[in-house]
Amino acid sequence: MKKVPTHADYPALVEHLQEAVIGVTTGSMFGMPCAKRGGKAWLGAAFGGVVFKLTGQAHTDALALDGAELFDPSGKGKPMKAWVVVPAEQKEHWFDLGQKALAQAD
């Protein structure tokens, strides 16, 4: 994955999730900063947005947001089907999607 700056609001999002949910830690995955719980990553920062691991209706809803797309860390047209990049223009949805992604990761 090519290095792309993390959006300035990403650290505040992770801090907010850490305050709301016990056991959320930070780490790295695919060279990007990510949030983990129980060693499982479910949220990360890439391409100027936030990447969420989602399934079902939450996945469908996230992909329906303007500018959202499947996460392709290699940039070679091989997206990770469960991971959705939600751009900064949709940051008002980040916290809700973060909670949904975490609930699905448990």
Secondary structure by P-SEA (a helix, b strand, c coil): ccccccccaaaaaaaaaaaaccbbbbbbccccccccccccccccccccbbbbbcccaaaaaaaaccccccccccccccccccbbbbccccccaaaaaaaaaaaaac
